[in-house]
């Protein structure tokens, strides 16, 4: 009977265990009206079909997809099932996604901010491509991070490259959080790439952010290239330059994101020093012993870290320990790290310190504080670590107790002999063991001093012997010395042998180096090797511009231009390097001799100079 009750109880608890393993999240927390958002539901077990009827009041359900993954970590296998549901908000405002029933399990409620449909941007609805830009805060403090976002709307068949924005007086760091989704604008379906940058003003006043530029082509519907390309690949990769498109097919398209202005504020008067605006700042000290006990003369390694949300690592102060009485402190190098995968930069600086106590007793590590400015709540804050007290024992304490004689015996000089007690005997034995460490270092110091003196003696002996040999040569010296001097003079009178000419660089090796760098996608190495290869045939080539002026093949000149754009303008490196590897595989196509002769210096001076 009891066994049946246990079975019934397990059956009742099974849905609760399954519910705890279900997790729901959105791919974005802020969207505009007309955008789509993906609701993801994950489970470590089987994932049933959810009831989507509670969503129909605020969302249009566009479709769903399923995926699964298996990971093995330290021999433990974990499987995850995920369900993605594409939703389109029906109205603006703060929308709540209620808890959904997934096979008896419940997901947690979620909140989505839906703004009105954006307007503005170069281009308009119906164009093949247009762009919009925005900034999260238009009046940040100097040094405070805000988020600059650009949205690229493009129709099917559009392919090209997107440059980076520029701002005079602000620092821009691209965030690794691109979003791709679909929207509908006035009956037109667009693919959207949403790219964000961390924007940090470096001065107060008005700062203008010049938006990025998109340049590409739109392939026609009748193009055979478009029919052969996978549509999903083309739509989801608009940054792949000429993705399989033949030259001459398609219409050029261009769009520029509108500029954005912001007014950077100076640091407030009540802000602490150093000025550190952030969303959160934490101090952490690790490595302290759990029992609070340390040994004198033994290094204790602790690690101090400073982490901040909304700041890169190079904007944080260097971790420093305050002065510690009774110990020597040896700092290590600082390790910096910046995580740019989220909306806010996560910077951290970590530094290790070796603390060596030099006496017994109490060792106090003072409290550590760091003033910062809470940019989210606009107020001054302070991160703090409390003081830590450690107890030091060991070598210093034992030596002091063993080497200090009783005061009365020292004063009288004839202290009576007393048989040692067991306690006194043990105390007398302790210095023998603990004094080994100072005796060892004293021996090392004496050995080092002896080696130093020996080196000085050997150097003086060598100098004295060389000085005597020089004097003998000047005075005539022995027969052997005279023979050696005669041979030296004979060798000096003998004609010197011509040195072999320096080996010239191998053009084939340089060609292989340039083509290998192009196949690897290394833009800088490809350009350096290409110029070195070209200088073998045209020594006057000093830059990519000189090389381009000497080439006769338009394809080679175009490939060289693409390589320059990829290196200096943020273009796509893969297609540029592939083009270089293809057009330079058979060498350079130089211009005619007359054209090149006008650009290079003569190899030999004129026979009859004027």
C-alpha positions as CSV (number, residue, x, y, z in Angstrom):
1,X,0.0,0.0,0.0
2,X,2.8,2.4,0.9
3,X,4.5,1.7,-2.4
4,X,1.4,2.8,-4.3
5,X,1.3,6.1,-2.4
6,X,5.0,6.8,-3.3
7,X,4.2,6.2,-7.0
8,X,1.2,8.6,-6.9
9,X,3.4,11.2,-5.1
10,X,6.1,11.0,-7.8
11,X,3.5,11.4,-10.6
12,X,2.2,14.5,-8.9
13,X,5.7,16.0,-8.5
14,X,6.8,15.3,-12.1
15,X,5.0,18.3,-13.6
16,X,6.5,20.6,-11.0
17,X,10.0,19.3,-11.9
18,X,9.3,19.9,-15.6
19,X,8.0,23.4,-14.9
20,X,11.2,24.4,-13.2
21,X,13.2,23.5,-16.3
22,X,11.2,25.8,-18.7
23,X,12.6,29.3,-19.3
24,X,11.3,32.0,-21.6
25,X,13.1,35.1,-22.9
26,X,12.8,37.7,-25.7
27,X,15.5,38.5,-28.2
28,X,15.0,42.2,-27.6
29,X,13.3,44.3,-24.9
30,X,12.6,47.4,-27.0
31,X,11.0,47.4,-30.5
32,X,9.1,49.8,-32.7
33,X,5.6,49.3,-34.0
34,X,5.8,47.2,-37.2
35,X,8.9,45.3,-36.0
36,X,8.9,41.6,-35.2
37,X,10.2,40.1,-31.9
38,X,11.1,36.5,-31.1
39,X,9.8,34.8,-28.0
40,X,12.1,31.9,-27.1
41,X,11.1,29.0,-24.8
42,X,13.8,26.7,-23.6
43,X,13.6,23.4,-21.7
44,X,16.2,20.8,-20.6
45,X,13.6,18.1,-21.2
46,X,10.8,17.5,-23.7
47,X,9.1,20.6,-24.9
48,X,5.4,20.5,-25.6
49,X,3.3,22.8,-27.7
50,X,2.3,26.0,-25.8
51,X,-1.1,27.5,-25.7
52,X,-0.7,30.8,-27.6
53,X,-4.2,32.1,-27.2
54,X,-3.2,34.6,-24.4
55,X,-1.0,36.4,-26.9
56,X,-3.6,37.2,-29.5
57,X,-4.8,40.3,-27.6
58,X,-1.6,42.3,-28.1
59,X,0.4,40.3,-30.8
60,X,0.0,38.7,-34.2
61,X,1.6,35.2,-34.2
62,X,3.6,35.0,-37.4
63,X,5.1,31.5,-37.0
64,X,7.3,29.2,-34.9
65,X,10.4,27.0,-35.2
66,X,12.1,24.4,-33.1
67,X,15.7,23.6,-32.5
68,X,17.7,21.3,-30.1
69,X,21.4,21.2,-28.9
70,X,23.5,18.7,-27.0
71,X,26.6,19.8,-25.0
72,X,29.1,17.6,-23.1
73,X,31.0,19.3,-20.2
74,X,33.3,17.3,-18.0
75,X,31.7,14.0,-19.1
76,X,28.1,15.3,-18.3
77,X,25.7,15.4,-21.3
78,X,23.1,18.2,-21.3
79,X,20.4,18.5,-24.0
80,X,18.4,21.7,-24.6
81,X,15.2,22.1,-26.7
82,X,14.1,25.5,-27.8
83,X,10.9,26.9,-29.4
84,X,11.0,30.3,-31.2
85,X,7.8,32.1,-31.8
86,X,7.8,35.2,-34.1
87,X,5.5,37.9,-32.8
88,X,4.4,41.3,-34.3
89,X,3.0,43.9,-31.8
90,X,-0.4,45.3,-32.6
91,X,0.0,48.6,-30.8
92,X,2.6,50.7,-29.0
93,X,3.1,50.9,-25.3
94,X,4.3,48.5,-22.5
95,X,3.0,45.0,-23.5
96,X,3.1,42.0,-21.2
97,X,3.6,38.5,-22.4
98,X,1.6,36.4,-19.9
99,X,2.7,33.1,-18.5
100,X,2.2,30.4,-21.1
101,X,1.2,26.8,-20.4
102,X,3.8,24.5,-22.1
103,X,2.8,20.9,-21.5
104,X,1.7,21.5,-17.9
105,X,4.7,23.8,-17.2
106,X,4.4,27.6,-16.8
107,X,6.7,30.2,-18.2
108,X,7.4,33.5,-16.4
109,X,5.7,36.7,-17.6
110,X,7.8,39.1,-19.7
111,X,7.6,42.8,-20.5
112,X,8.1,44.4,-24.0
113,X,8.5,48.1,-24.7
114,X,6.9,49.0,-28.1
115,X,7.5,52.5,-29.4
116,X,5.7,54.3,-32.3
117,X,6.9,53.6,-35.8
118,X,10.1,55.6,-36.4
119,X,10.2,58.3,-39.1
120,X,13.1,60.1,-40.8
121,X,16.3,58.6,-42.2
122,X,17.7,58.9,-45.7
123,X,15.5,57.3,-48.2
124,X,11.9,56.4,-47.7
125,X,9.6,53.5,-47.6
126,X,9.5,51.8,-51.0
127,X,13.2,52.4,-51.7
128,X,15.4,49.4,-52.0
129,X,17.4,50.5,-48.9
130,X,17.1,53.2,-46.3
131,X,18.5,53.8,-42.8
132,X,17.5,55.2,-39.4
133,X,19.7,56.2,-36.4
134,X,19.0,57.0,-32.8
135,X,20.9,57.5,-29.5
136,X,19.7,56.3,-26.1
137,X,20.6,59.5,-24.2
138,X,21.0,62.8,-25.9
139,X,22.7,64.5,-22.9
140,X,25.2,62.2,-21.3
141,X,28.0,63.2,-19.0
142,X,31.6,63.4,-20.2
143,X,32.9,59.8,-20.0
144,X,29.5,58.3,-19.6
145,X,28.5,55.5,-22.1
146,X,25.3,55.8,-24.1
147,X,24.2,53.6,-27.0
148,X,24.1,54.8,-30.6
149,X,22.0,52.5,-32.9
150,X,21.6,52.3,-36.7
151,X,18.9,50.3,-38.5
152,X,19.5,49.3,-42.1
153,X,16.3,48.4,-44.0
154,X,16.9,46.5,-47.2
155,X,14.7,44.6,-49.7
156,X,15.4,41.1,-51.1
157,X,18.3,41.2,-53.6
158,X,20.2,44.0,-52.0
159,X,23.9,43.3,-51.3
160,X,26.7,45.6,-50.1
161,X,28.8,46.9,-47.2
162,X,28.1,49.2,-44.3
163,X,30.8,51.5,-43.0
164,X,31.3,52.8,-39.4
165,X,30.0,56.0,-38.0
166,X,32.3,58.9,-36.9
167,X,32.1,61.4,-34.2
168,X,34.5,64.3,-33.4
169,X,34.9,64.5,-29.6
170,X,33.4,61.0,-28.8
171,X,34.6,57.5,-28.7
172,X,32.7,54.8,-30.6
173,X,33.1,51.0,-29.7
174,X,31.0,48.6,-31.8
175,X,28.9,46.2,-29.6
176,X,28.8,42.6,-30.5
177,X,25.0,42.4,-30.4
178,X,23.7,42.7,-34.0
179,X,20.0,42.0,-34.3
180,X,18.3,40.7,-37.5
181,X,14.6,40.7,-38.0
182,X,11.9,41.5,-40.5
183,X,9.4,44.5,-40.6
184,X,6.6,45.7,-42.8
185,X,6.4,49.3,-43.9
186,X,3.4,50.5,-45.9
187,X,3.0,47.0,-47.4
188,X,6.7,46.6,-48.2
189,X,8.6,43.7,-46.5
190,X,12.1,44.7,-45.3
191,X,14.9,42.8,-43.7
192,X,16.5,44.8,-40.9
193,X,20.0,44.8,-39.5
194,X,20.2,46.7,-36.2
195,X,23.8,47.5,-35.2
196,X,24.8,49.4,-32.0
197,X,27.9,51.2,-30.8
198,X,28.9,52.3,-27.3
199,X,29.2,56.1,-27.5
200,X,31.4,57.8,-24.9
201,X,31.8,61.6,-25.0
202,X,35.4,62.8,-24.5
203,X,34.5,66.5,-24.0
204,X,31.6,68.6,-23.0
205,X,29.5,70.5,-25.5
206,X,27.7,69.7,-28.7
207,X,28.9,66.5,-30.5
208,X,27.6,65.4,-33.9
209,X,27.7,61.7,-34.9
210,X,28.0,61.3,-38.6
211,X,26.0,58.1,-39.6
212,X,27.5,55.2,-41.5
213,X,27.2,54.8,-45.3
214,X,25.8,51.7,-47.1
215,X,27.0,51.1,-50.6
216,X,25.8,48.1,-52.6
217,X,23.8,46.8,-55.5
218,X,20.3,45.5,-56.1
219,X,20.1,42.6,-58.4
220,X,17.2,42.5,-60.8
221,X,14.5,39.8,-60.6
222,X,15.5,38.4,-64.0
223,X,19.2,38.1,-63.2
224,X,20.4,34.4,-63.5
225,X,22.8,35.0,-60.7
226,X,19.9,35.8,-58.3
227,X,18.1,32.7,-59.3
228,X,21.1,30.5,-58.6
229,X,21.9,32.1,-55.1
230,X,20.2,30.7,-52.0
231,X,17.6,33.5,-51.1
232,X,18.1,32.9,-47.4
233,X,21.9,33.4,-47.7
234,X,21.4,36.6,-49.7
235,X,18.9,38.1,-47.3
236,X,20.7,37.3,-44.1
237,X,24.1,38.5,-45.2
238,X,23.9,42.0,-46.6
239,X,27.4,42.8,-45.5
240,X,29.0,40.2,-47.9
241,X,30.4,42.4,-50.7
242,X,29.2,41.1,-54.1
243,X,28.1,37.8,-52.7
244,X,28.3,35.7,-55.9
245,X,27.1,38.5,-58.1
246,X,28.7,38.9,-61.6
247,X,30.0,42.3,-62.6
248,X,27.6,44.4,-64.5
249,X,24.4,42.9,-63.1
250,X,22.2,44.9,-60.8
251,X,21.6,48.6,-60.0
252,X,23.9,50.5,-57.6
253,X,22.2,51.6,-54.3
254,X,23.4,53.9,-51.5
255,X,22.0,55.1,-48.2
256,X,23.4,57.2,-45.4
257,X,22.2,57.2,-41.8
258,X,21.1,60.6,-40.6
259,X,23.4,62.4,-38.2
260,X,22.7,62.6,-34.5
261,X,23.5,65.5,-32.2
262,X,24.0,65.3,-28.4
263,X,25.0,67.7,-25.7
264,X,27.6,66.3,-23.4
265,X,27.5,67.6,-19.8
266,X,30.6,68.3,-17.7
267,X,31.1,66.4,-14.4
268,X,29.0,67.7,-11.6
269,X,30.7,69.7,-8.8
270,X,29.8,67.1,-6.1
271,X,31.4,64.2,-8.0
272,X,34.3,62.3,-6.5
273,X,37.8,61.8,-7.8
274,X,38.6,60.2,-10.1
275,X,35.5,61.0,-12.3
276,X,34.0,57.6,-13.1
277,X,30.4,57.6,-14.5
278,X,29.0,54.1,-14.7
279,X,25.8,52.1,-14.0
280,X,27.5,49.8,-11.4
281,X,31.0,49.6,-9.9
282,X,32.2,46.7,-7.7
283,X,35.4,46.0,-5.8
284,X,36.5,42.5,-5.0
285,X,39.4,41.2,-2.9
286,X,40.2,37.5,-3.0
287,X,43.0,35.2,-1.7
288,X,42.7,36.0,2.0
289,X,43.1,32.9,4.3
290,X,39.8,31.6,5.7
291,X,41.3,31.2,9.3
292,X,42.9,34.7,9.2
293,X,46.4,33.2,10.0
294,X,49.6,33.9,8.0
295,X,53.2,33.1,8.6
296,X,55.9,35.7,8.8
297,X,58.3,35.8,5.8
298,X,55.8,33.7,3.7
299,X,54.2,35.6,0.7
300,X,50.4,35.9,0.8
301,X,49.0,36.4,-2.7
302,X,45.7,38.4,-2.9
303,X,43.9,39.7,-6.0
304,X,42.1,43.0,-6.2
305,X,39.6,43.6,-9.1
306,X,37.6,46.6,-10.2
307,X,34.6,46.0,-12.5
308,X,32.2,48.5,-13.9
309,X,29.1,48.4,-16.1
310,X,29.1,51.1,-18.7
311,X,32.8,51.6,-18.9
312,X,35.7,49.9,-20.9
313,X,38.6,48.5,-18.9
314,X,41.0,51.3,-20.0
315,X,38.8,53.9,-18.4
316,X,39.0,52.3,-14.9
317,X,41.7,53.3,-12.4
318,X,44.5,50.8,-11.7
319,X,43.9,48.6,-8.7
320,X,46.1,49.6,-5.8
321,X,46.5,48.4,-2.2
322,X,46.9,51.0,0.5
323,X,50.0,51.0,2.6
324,X,50.2,48.0,5.0
325,X,52.2,48.5,8.2
326,X,54.4,45.5,9.0
327,X,54.6,44.0,5.6
328,X,56.2,44.5,2.2
329,X,53.9,44.5,-0.9
330,X,54.9,43.5,-4.4
331,X,52.3,44.2,-7.1
332,X,52.0,42.2,-10.3
333,X,50.9,43.4,-13.8
334,X,47.3,44.5,-14.3
335,X,45.1,42.4,-16.4
336,X,42.4,44.2,-18.4
337,X,39.2,42.8,-20.0
338,X,36.2,44.4,-21.7
339,X,33.0,42.5,-22.6
340,X,31.1,44.2,-25.4
341,X,28.5,41.5,-26.0
342,X,25.7,43.3,-24.2
343,X,24.0,46.7,-24.3
344,X,26.5,48.1,-21.8
345,X,30.3,47.6,-21.8
346,X,31.5,45.5,-18.9
347,X,35.1,46.6,-18.1
348,X,37.3,45.0,-15.4
349,X,40.9,45.4,-14.2
350,X,42.5,42.7,-12.1
351,X,45.8,42.9,-10.2
352,X,47.6,40.5,-7.9
353,X,49.8,41.5,-4.9
354,X,52.3,39.5,-2.9
355,X,52.1,40.5,0.8
356,X,55.1,39.4,2.9
357,X,54.7,40.0,6.6
358,X,58.0,41.0,8.3
359,X,57.0,40.7,12.0
360,X,54.6,38.7,14.1
361,X,51.5,40.1,15.7
362,X,48.5,41.7,14.0
363,X,48.6,42.7,10.3
364,X,45.8,45.0,9.1
365,X,44.9,45.5,5.4
366,X,43.1,48.9,5.5
367,X,39.7,49.5,3.9
368,X,39.6,50.2,0.1
369,X,37.2,52.8,-1.3
370,X,36.5,54.0,-4.8
371,X,34.2,57.0,-5.6
372,X,32.0,56.8,-8.7
373,X,29.0,58.4,-10.3
374,X,25.7,56.5,-10.7
375,X,24.7,57.5,-14.2
376,X,21.4,55.7,-14.0
377,X,20.2,57.5,-10.8
378,X,22.3,60.7,-11.2
379,X,24.0,60.6,-7.8
380,X,27.4,60.1,-6.2
381,X,28.2,56.6,-4.9
382,X,31.2,54.8,-3.3
383,X,32.3,51.2,-3.7
384,X,34.1,50.0,-0.5
385,X,35.8,46.9,0.9
386,X,36.1,46.6,4.7
387,X,39.5,46.3,6.5
388,X,40.8,42.8,7.1
389,X,42.9,41.8,10.2
390,X,45.3,38.9,10.0
391,X,47.3,37.2,12.8
392,X,51.0,36.8,11.9
393,X,53.2,34.1,13.6
394,X,56.2,32.0,12.7
395,X,59.9,32.8,12.2
396,X,60.0,36.3,13.7
397,X,58.1,35.4,16.9
398,X,60.2,32.2,17.6
399,X,63.6,34.0,17.0
400,X,62.6,36.9,19.3
401,X,61.6,34.5,22.2
402,X,64.7,32.3,21.8
403,X,67.4,34.9,21.6
404,X,66.2,37.3,24.4
405,X,68.0,36.2,27.7
406,X,66.5,36.9,31.1
407,X,67.2,40.5,32.3
408,X,68.4,39.5,35.8
409,X,70.9,37.0,34.6
410,X,72.4,39.4,32.2
411,X,72.7,42.1,34.8
412,X,74.4,40.0,37.5
413,X,76.6,37.9,35.2
414,X,76.6,35.0,37.7
415,X,73.2,33.5,37.4
416,X,72.8,30.2,39.3
417,X,72.6,27.1,37.2
418,X,69.1,25.8,36.9
419,X,68.2,22.5,35.4
420,X,66.1,23.0,32.3
421,X,62.4,22.0,32.6
422,X,60.7,20.3,29.7
423,X,59.0,23.5,28.7
424,X,62.4,25.4,28.6
425,X,63.9,22.5,26.7
426,X,61.2,22.7,24.0
427,X,61.6,26.5,23.8
428,X,65.4,26.1,23.4
429,X,64.9,23.6,20.6
430,X,62.6,25.9,18.5
431,X,65.3,28.3,17.3
432,X,67.3,25.5,15.9
433,X,64.5,24.7,13.4
434,X,63.1,28.1,12.7
435,X,66.5,29.8,12.3
436,X,67.3,27.6,9.3
437,X,65.6,30.0,6.9
438,X,67.7,33.1,7.9
439,X,70.9,31.0,7.9
440,X,70.1,29.8,4.4
441,X,69.6,33.4,3.0
442,X,72.7,34.5,4.9
443,X,74.7,31.8,3.1
444,X,73.2,32.8,-0.2
445,X,74.2,36.4,0.4
446,X,77.8,35.4,1.3
447,X,78.1,33.2,-1.7
448,X,76.9,36.0,-4.0
449,X,79.5,38.4,-2.5
450,X,82.3,35.8,-3.0
451,X,81.3,35.3,-6.7
452,X,81.3,39.1,-7.2
453,X,84.8,39.5,-5.8
454,X,86.1,36.6,-7.9
455,X,84.7,38.2,-11.0
456,X,86.4,41.5,-10.2
457,X,89.8,39.7,-9.6
458,X,89.5,37.8,-12.9
459,X,88.6,41.0,-14.8
460,X,91.7,42.8,-13.3
461,X,94.0,39.9,-14.2
462,X,92.7,39.8,-17.8
463,X,93.2,43.5,-18.1
464,X,96.8,43.4,-16.7
465,X,97.8,40.5,-19.0
466,X,96.5,42.3,-22.1
467,X,98.3,45.5,-21.0
468,X,101.6,43.5,-20.7
469,X,101.1,41.9,-24.1
470,X,100.6,45.3,-25.7
471,X,103.8,46.6,-24.1
472,X,105.9,43.6,-25.3
473,X,104.7,44.2,-28.9
474,X,105.7,47.8,-28.7
475,X,109.2,46.9,-27.3
476,X,110.0,44.2,-29.8
477,X,108.7,41.1,-27.8
478,X,109.7,37.5,-28.3
479,X,110.3,35.7,-31.6
480,X,106.8,34.3,-31.5
481,X,105.4,37.8,-30.9
482,X,107.5,39.2,-33.8
483,X,106.3,36.4,-36.1
484,X,102.7,37.0,-35.2
485,X,103.1,40.8,-35.8
486,X,104.7,40.1,-39.2
487,X,101.9,37.8,-40.2
488,X,99.4,40.5,-39.1
489,X,101.1,43.1,-41.3
490,X,101.3,40.6,-44.2
491,X,97.6,39.9,-43.9
492,X,96.9,43.7,-43.8
493,X,98.9,44.2,-47.1
494,X,97.2,41.3,-48.8
495,X,94.3,42.3,-51.1
496,X,91.0,41.7,-49.5
497,X,88.7,39.1,-51.1
498,X,85.6,40.5,-52.8
499,X,82.5,39.9,-50.7
500,X,79.7,37.9,-52.4
501,X,76.8,40.0,-53.6
502,X,73.7,40.1,-51.4
503,X,71.1,37.6,-52.4
504,X,68.2,39.2,-54.2
505,X,64.7,38.4,-53.0
506,X,62.9,35.5,-54.8
507,X,60.0,36.9,-56.8
508,X,58.2,33.6,-56.7
509,X,58.5,33.4,-52.9
510,X,57.1,36.9,-52.6
511,X,54.3,36.0,-55.0
512,X,53.4,32.9,-52.9
513,X,53.5,35.0,-49.8
514,X,51.1,37.6,-51.2
515,X,48.7,35.0,-52.6
516,X,48.7,33.0,-49.3
517,X,48.0,36.1,-47.3
518,X,45.1,36.9,-49.7
519,X,43.7,33.4,-49.3
520,X,43.9,33.7,-45.5
521,X,42.0,37.0,-45.6
522,X,44.9,39.0,-44.0
523,X,44.5,42.4,-45.6
524,X,47.6,44.1,-44.1
525,X,50.0,41.1,-44.8
526,X,48.6,40.8,-48.4
527,X,49.3,44.5,-49.1
528,X,52.8,44.4,-47.7
529,X,53.7,41.2,-49.7
530,X,52.2,42.6,-52.8
531,X,54.3,45.8,-52.7
532,X,57.4,43.8,-51.9
533,X,56.8,41.6,-54.9
534,X,56.1,44.6,-57.1
535,X,59.4,46.3,-56.1
536,X,61.3,43.4,-57.6
537,X,60.1,44.4,-61.1
538,X,59.4,48.1,-60.5
539,X,61.8,49.5,-57.8
540,X,60.1,52.9,-57.9
541,X,57.0,51.4,-56.2
542,X,56.7,52.7,-52.7
543,X,53.0,52.6,-52.0
544,X,49.7,51.1,-53.3
545,X,49.1,54.3,-55.2
546,X,52.4,53.9,-57.2
547,X,51.5,50.3,-57.9
548,X,48.1,51.2,-59.2
549,X,49.5,53.8,-61.5
550,X,51.8,51.3,-63.2
551,X,49.2,48.6,-63.8
552,X,47.4,48.3,-67.2
553,X,44.8,45.7,-66.2
554,X,41.6,47.4,-64.9
555,X,40.7,44.2,-62.9
556,X,44.0,44.4,-61.1
557,X,43.5,48.1,-60.3
558,X,40.0,47.4,-59.1
559,X,41.2,44.5,-56.9
560,X,43.9,46.8,-55.4
561,X,41.2,49.5,-54.7
562,X,39.0,46.9,-53.0
563,X,42.0,45.8,-50.8
564,X,42.6,49.4,-49.8
565,X,38.9,49.9,-48.9
566,X,38.9,46.7,-46.8
567,X,42.0,47.8,-44.8
568,X,41.4,51.5,-44.3
569,X,37.6,52.0,-44.7
570,X,36.2,49.0,-42.9
571,X,35.1,47.1,-46.0
572,X,34.6,43.4,-46.3
573,X,38.1,41.7,-46.3
574,X,37.0,38.3,-47.7
575,X,35.9,39.2,-51.2
576,X,38.7,41.8,-51.5
577,X,41.4,39.3,-50.7
578,X,39.7,36.7,-53.0
579,X,39.8,39.1,-55.9
580,X,43.5,39.9,-55.3
581,X,44.3,36.1,-55.3
582,X,42.5,35.6,-58.5
583,X,43.7,38.6,-60.7
584,X,47.4,38.5,-59.5
585,X,47.8,34.7,-59.8
586,X,49.7,35.1,-63.1
587,X,51.7,38.2,-62.1
588,X,51.5,41.9,-62.8
589,X,50.1,43.4,-65.9
590,X,52.3,46.4,-66.3
591,X,51.8,49.4,-68.6
592,X,53.8,49.8,-71.8
593,X,57.6,50.6,-71.4
594,X,57.1,54.2,-72.3
595,X,54.5,54.8,-69.6
596,X,56.6,53.0,-67.0
597,X,59.8,54.7,-68.1
598,X,58.3,58.1,-67.4
599,X,57.7,57.0,-63.8
600,X,60.9,55.3,-62.8
601,X,64.5,56.6,-62.4
602,X,67.2,55.3,-64.9
603,X,69.1,52.2,-63.6
604,X,72.5,53.6,-64.8
605,X,73.9,57.1,-65.0
606,X,74.1,58.6,-68.6
607,X,77.2,57.7,-70.5
608,X,78.0,61.3,-71.5
609,X,76.5,63.5,-68.8
610,X,75.9,67.1,-69.9
